[in-house]
Amino acid sequence: MSRRFIQGTEKALSQLMSRPLDEERYVVLMVDGIEFAEHMIVVAIGIDAEGNKHVLGLWHGSTENKALCRSLLGDLLDRGLSYEDGILVVCGLSLCFSCLAQMPRAKQLSFGEPRICCCRTWMR
């Protein structure tokens, strides 16, 4: 890869990760991770009331663990993710247990105790 490509990618990622989130109303927050070249990449996607998807951020970690989830949700909230009118949080199985069941900030995001429903396919 060229230095120009790397610099352009770093700039675009920096802009994405610093973009304020209080300018848009999201009704759904989707969070999931994928292992890529022995690294875990977690993406958060917001869906607005019109059904448009917006990439809210990308985070890197060794696994989908509690620390990564804390960083991810903390960053989204700090950047202004609005949840006052309610938001549906959809996430992968390990993220579901790492984030929603164990994190105080996730409890804030869901107005108290989170209700967790896991996909039956993943539970097999």
PyMOL commands that set and color helices and strands:
alter all, ss='L'
color gray80, all
select helices_A, chain A and resi 3-18+66-78+93-100+104-109+120-123
alter helices_A, ss='H'
color red, helices_A
select strands_A, chain A and resi 26-36+39-48+53-61+88-91
alter strands_A, ss='S'
color yellow, strands_A
deselect
rebuild
show_as cartoon
